[in-house]
Amino acid sequence: MTELLLSEMNTRKVRFTLARGELVLLVLLCIMLTHFNNVAKGDPIPRFGACNILNKIDPNVMKSLGPEIIRAGIHWGKVEPVPGKYLITQEVLNFIGEVVPPGAEPLVGISTHNPWGNIGPWKNSDEFLKQFSVSPTFHPIKNYDDYRRFIMVLADSLKGKVKYYQILNEPDLIRPENNSRWWGGTAEELIKTVRITYEALKESDPDAYLIMGGFALPWDDNINRPVNEDFINTVVKGVRDYVDAFDIHHYREYNLLSPKIQYIKELGRKPIWITEMGAPSANRLREVWLKMQPFFKELEVNQSLLSSKMMQDTILTVVRQSDPGFIYLPENRSVLEKIKAEELVKLYAIAFEEGVSSAFWFQVLRDKMPVWYTKRPDKANARTLQSVDKRYRGSEQGLYDEESREPLPAFYTYRLLVQKLSGFTEAKFIGNERAQIYEFQFSAGNKKYVCWSDNGPIAYELKAVEGEYQATRTITDMDQTDPSTTKLSVHGGKLKLELDSTPIIIEATK
């Protein structure tokens, strides 16, 4: 016989006498409960994500970059081109099998685009594509039974290959050229679409994880609220029982990220993902922008200037998602890339400190993008942009220059972040108004720190236990591929740091 001493919650101790066989069963039961508890918690959510427009992703680039999760999209109309005929597109299978590096996860974004399955004025696929480029991007579904079957077939086909799904993209975004929302139906129709997606997905694959397509959240800085607040509130409250997480997108200043996260977190009461964020942001380039304003205006009124090769060689047109466009002098390119690399680190630090589950950089490739992507409402500006040498058009959020086949500083900085911070369990802000200090904790009990100062070079003392430390400075220079490191020693329980706008990562080496 064996005696066990157990403690109840009221600390009253009770003695149990168990037969040896019963003790063995009890131990086995404890092991099983521990196992099922771990299963219930699931695998850790991949923290560092990446994506690219139009699924244009180079497998070798992704492997070198090292993201933990990669997003690509599919269209209902491609998977089911005619009713009842399902094609799991080779594009998706290639994405899963070739682009996603070993150990990383795919995230499949589901688009409801379907010329025969959507409600709209088009008569054929060609008219549908024209409508797609100038009007609401997503249209209401004609027959929800058809759509439900599509989701179930898709989930069943990708079961075991894909866990993470996303439904739609930026339904709240307003097109400036015709003031229409990307979701062309009512809020109630959108809620129904999300609900059916969730129910069908879970029926086919109970382990599937559904993320609500990222809210663009056009922000009114005067009231610190989104522009489309009524629509967003209705949708978030209506779908929060039918998604596993909400998603936001952010392309503005990094210090404006927290209000967006907090807004959706309080409203949705679910985990938050960011499946698109990018830099550089406008405020860091304001001085350059103002300097180029007179020249920019001259270009718009005098189109003949654009025929001059000399003139073309002196300007750089930067097409950004959140702003119509900027023109910079070529010598400002190094400044642009430095800002991008710095803001990449700051966006990730702030996002994780706010409790974001996973954050994706958009986009990986700095490629040439179509003029419509600038969202410029006036034709004069669009003509100007079309006339500028094509080599000066591209996504300035890119980490890798597709044309030159060269990684940019932010590419190496992103990779460094993954290497240093992958596997962290919690992030919190421990700095002050002058020093931005973010502490990242790990399950082994160790800590790492991401530090910078937005207030110019300052001295800062960081509390630390005795030992040897290393400061790794993030990569911001065009001709740099490896980070610079500095050894640090603790004096009086503190590390003495010199901080500026370029983030550093502090970690113990012994």
N, C-alpha and C positions, 0 to 999 in steps of 0.2 A: 504494500500500500504506500501511496505517496501523498504528502500533504502540500497544498498550495496556499499561499497567503495572498488574498486579493483585497484591494482597497476600493470601497464604494465612494461615490462622489461626496458623501457627508463625512468621509474619513473614518467611518466606523469599520473596523476590521472583522472579517468573517472567515472562519476556517472551513475548507472543503476537503473532504477525503475522497479521492478518486482511485479507482482501480488502475493498474498500470496500462491496460488496454485503452481505457477511457482517456488517460493522459495523452497517449499517442494520438488518438483521434482529435483531442483538443489542439495539440500542436499543429496537426495537419490542417485543421480548420483555420487556425490563425494564419498559416502560410497562404492558404487559399484566399482568405479575406484580404491579405496584403496584396496578393497578385491582382485580384479583381479591383481593388482600390486604385492600383497603378494603371490598370487598363482603363478604368473609368476616367482617370485624369487625362489619358491619351498622351501621345508623344508631344514633346515641346513644340510650340508653334515656331516655324522658321522666322527669324527676326529680320534678316537683311534680304530685301527683294530687289528685282530689276525688271524693266520691261522696255519695249520699243514699239514705235508706231508701226502699224500694218504687219505685225509679227516678223519684222525684218531683223533677224538676229543671227549673228555669226557664232556657230558652236564653239569655235576656238577662242573667240573673244570672251564668251561667257565663262568658259572653263578657266581662263586666266583671271577674270575678274573675281569669280568666287561667290556669287550670290547664293543664298540658301533656298530661294524660291523665285521662280520666273513666271511672269504673266504673259499669256497669249490669248487671242480671242477667236471665237467661231461664230458663224451666222446660221440661224435656223434654216434659211433658204439654201445654204450650201449643203447642210447635212441632209435635208429633205427637199430636194429640188422640185419634186412633184409629190402630191399627197400619197403617203404610204410607201414611198421609195426612199430608204434611208442609206446615206453614205457617210460613214465616219471618215471624214476627209483625210487624205494622206498628209495634208499639211499639219493636222493635229497630231497624228501618229509620229511624223518626223520630228515635230516639236518635242514630244515626250521622249522619244528614243534617241534623238541626236543633240538637241539644243540644251536640254536640262542636264547639267553636269551630275556625275555620280554623287549621291548623297543629298542632292537638292530636290525640291518639290516643284511640280508644275501647278500653276493656278490657271484654270480655264475660265475666261470671261464669256458669258453667254449673251449673244445679241439676238434680239427677236426679229431682226430684218428678214422679211420673207414676202416677195411680191404677191404670192397667192394666199398667204396667211395673214396679211395685215389689211386693215381698213384704210383705203385711200383712193385718190382720183385716177391713178395710173391704169393703163390698159394692158401693159406688158412689162417685161423685165427692164427694157431700155428706159421706158418712161419712169419706172420705179427708181432706177439709179439716178436719173436727172432730178427727180423729186428729192432724193436723199441728200443731194449736195446743196440744195437751196432752201429747204423747208425743215420742219421738225425731223430730227434724225431718227427717232423711234416712234412707230405708229401703233395704235391699239390693235389687239389681236382679234381676228374675225371669229374664229371658232376655238374656244378654250380646250375642247376635247382633243383637237388636233395638236395643240401646243403641249398638252399634258403627255400625250403619247410620245412626242418628240423628246421631251425631257427624260422620260423613263427609258427610252431606247438609248439615248446618249449616256445616261448614268450607268446603265447596265453594260454598255460597251466599254466604258472607261473604268469600271469598277476594278479596284486593285492597282490601277495605274494613276488615277487622279483622285485626290481627297478634297482639294479646295476648288470651289467654284465661285463665280461672281455673276450676278444678274444685272445686265444693262450697264450704262456708264453715263455719269453726269446728267441725270434726268432733269436737274434744275437749271442747267446752263442756258443762258439766253443768247441766241444768235443775233449779233448786232445788225446784220444786213436786213433782217425783216422782223426783228423783235419777237421771234418765236422761241418757245422753250424746246429743248432737245427732245423731251417727251411730248409727243403731239396729242396725247389723250388727256383725260381728266386724272386727278389724283386718285380717285376711286378705281379707275381702270388700271392704273399703275400698281396700286395695292393688290388688286386681284391677280395681276400677272405675277407679282412676287410670291403671293401666297400659293398659287398653283405650282410655281417653280419649286418652292420649298417642299410642298407635300409630295410631289412626284419624285423629286430627287431623293428624299428620305425613304420613300417606299421602295425605290430600286436599290438604294445604297444607304443604309442607316448611318454609316460612318462618314458620309459626305458632310462637308462644312460649307455653308452658303454665306457669302458676303454680299450685302447690298451694294449695288454699283455706286461708285464714289460720287458723293455730292461735290460739285464744283465750289459751292458756297461763295458766290460773288458777295463781297463784304462791304457793308456801309460803315466806314470808319467813324462817321459822326455819331452813330448810335451803337457801334460795336455789335451789330447784328447782321445776319444775312439779308440780302436784298429781297429774295423770294421767301421771306419767313413764313407766310401763311401756307404756301404750297409745301415747303419743307416740313413744317410742323405736322401737317395732315398726313404726309407720307410716312414720316418716321414713326409716328404714333400708330399708324395703321399697319405697318409691316414688322414692328419690333418683335412680335411673337412668331414671325415666319422667316427670320434670318438668325444666323449665329453671330454675326458681327456687322457693324456699320463701317463705312469707308468714306474718307474725305480726300480731296486733292488740294495741293497747296503749291503755288508758284510765286508767292509774294515774299515779303521780308520774313526772315526767320523769327523775329520777335512778334510777329502777328499770327504765328501758328497756334499758340496755346489757347487763345479765345475760341478758335474754330473747334479744336478738340474738345474743350470743356462744354461747348454748346451742344454738340451732338452726343457727347457722353451723358450729360444730364437729361437730354430729351429721349435718347434711345435706350439707355440703361443696358447696354450691351458692350462687348469689347470693341475697340476702335482699331481699324487698319488704315494705313495711308498707302494706296496702291499707285499713287502718282505724286511725286514732288520733285521740284527742280530749282536750279539757281543758274546764273546770278539773278538777284532780285533788283528791282528798279532803284531802290533808295541808295544802294552802294554806287550806282552809276549815274546818279542825278547830275553830278558836276559835268561829266562827259556829255550827257544828254543836253544840258543847257548850253554848253559850249558849241554843240553842233546844230542847235536850233536854226540859226540864220542860214546856214549852209543847206539844211534840209528843206527849208521853205523855198530857197532859190531853186533847188532841184525840182520841186513840184511845179513851179511856174515856168521854168525854162527847160523843157524836155531836151532841147538840142545839146545841153551840156552833157547829157548821158551818152552821146555818141562819141565823146572824146575818151580815148583809151587812157589818157593821162588822168582824167577825172575819175574814171572807174578804178584805176589803180590806187587812188588816194582815199577811197572810202571802204568801209566794211559794213554791210547791212546785216544786222542781227535780228533774226526772226524769233520772237519769243511767244509762247502760248498766251501768257496773261496780258501782254501789251502789244499794241499794233506793230511796233518795230523801232529799232534804234539804229543810228548810223554812227560809226566810230572811225577814228583814224586807225590805220593798221598798227601803229606802235602801241595802241591801247589794248591789243590782243593779249599781251602778257598780263596786263592788269585784270582783264576779263577772266582769264583762266585762274589767276590767283584768288579772285573773289569767289569763283565757282567752287574751288577746292575748299576754301575756308567755310563757305556757307553750307556745303554738303555735311561737314562734320557737325556744325551747329544745329542744322535741321534734325539730324539723327539724335543728337544728345537731347534736344528739347522734346522731340517726339517720344522717346523712350522714358524720359522723366515724367511725362504726362500720362504714362501708362499705355501708350500705343503698343499693340501686340506685334505688328509687323509693318515695316515701312519700305516702300519701293522707290528707287530712283528712276525717273523718266527724263530723258531717255538715254540708252546706252550709246547708240551710234549718233555721231554728229553728221547727219546726212543732209542731202538737199531735200527740202520739203516743198510741196506744192504751194502756190500763191494763196489758194483758198484757205490754207491753214493759218494764215496770219489774221484772219477774221477782220480784215480792214473793210469798213463799210463804204468808203468813198472810192470811186473809180480812179480818180487822179492818183491817189496813193498806190493803188494796185498797179497802175501802169508804170509808175516810178519803180516799184519793186520788180516788175517783170523786166524792165529795161536794164537793171543793174546786172553786172556780170554774174553768172550763175554760181561761180565759185565763192561768192560772198553771201550766198543764201544758205542757211542751215539752222539746225536746232542747236542753239547755244547752251542747252542743258546737257548736251552729249558728253560722254566720258571718253569716247574713242572716235578719232577722226577717220571716217570711212574712206575718204578720198586719198589721204596720205598713208593710211594703214598704220597710224601711230596712236598709242594711248596718250591721253592728255593728263595733266597733273591730277585732276579729280579722279581719274581712273585708278591711279596708284593709291590715292587717299582712300577711296572706297574700299579697295582691297585690304589696305592696312586696317581699317575699322573692323572689317569682318574677321581678320586674323586676331586682332586684339580683344574684341568685345563679344565675339560669338559665344553663346552659352551663358551670358549673364542672366541673373535671376531678378534683379531689381536695380533701378536707377533713381537717384534722387539728387536734388540741387542742394549744395552745402556752401555755396559762395555768398557773395553780397552784391551790392549795386555796382561795384567797380570790378570785381573779379567773378567771372562765370566759371564755377567749379561744379562738375557733375560726377558723383560717385557711383560707380558700377560695381555691384556685389555679385559674387559667384558662389555656387553651391559648396565649393571647397572651403569657403570662408575668406578667400582672398578678395582684395578690392583693387580696382583700377580707377584712374581719375582722368577725365577729359577737361582741360582747363584753357581758358583764354580771357582776354580783357577787351571789351569794346571801348575802353576809355584811354587808349594809348598805352605805351609801355608803363607797367607798374610793377612794384615788388610785392610779393604775396608769400605769407608763411602758411604752409599746409601742415596740419597736424598729422603725424605719422609715427608708427611704432619703430623701434630701433631696427636697423638693417640697411641694406644697400638698395638703391632705387635707380631707375632709368627713366629719362624723359625722351620721348620720341616725338619729333616735330613733324607735323603732317606736310605732305609734299604739295608745294604750290608753284614751283618754278617750272618753266617750259622745258628746260634742259636737265631736269632732275627726275630720276627713276627710283632712287632708294631714299628712305627717310634718314635724316640726321638724328643721332642720339647723343645724349649727354648723361654721364653718371652723376648721381646725386647721393649725398650723405645726410643723415639725420643729425641735427644739432639741437639739443634741448627739447627733443620730442617734436621737432618741426623740420620741414623741408623748405628751403628758401628758393622761391621761384621768381623768374622774370617773365611776365606775361605781356603779350601784345595780341593783335587781331588774329594771328595764326595759331590755331589750337595745338596743344601738345597732349600727349597721353603719358601719364605717370603710372609706373608699376614697380612692384618690388622684384628684385632679381635674386635676393637671398633672404 
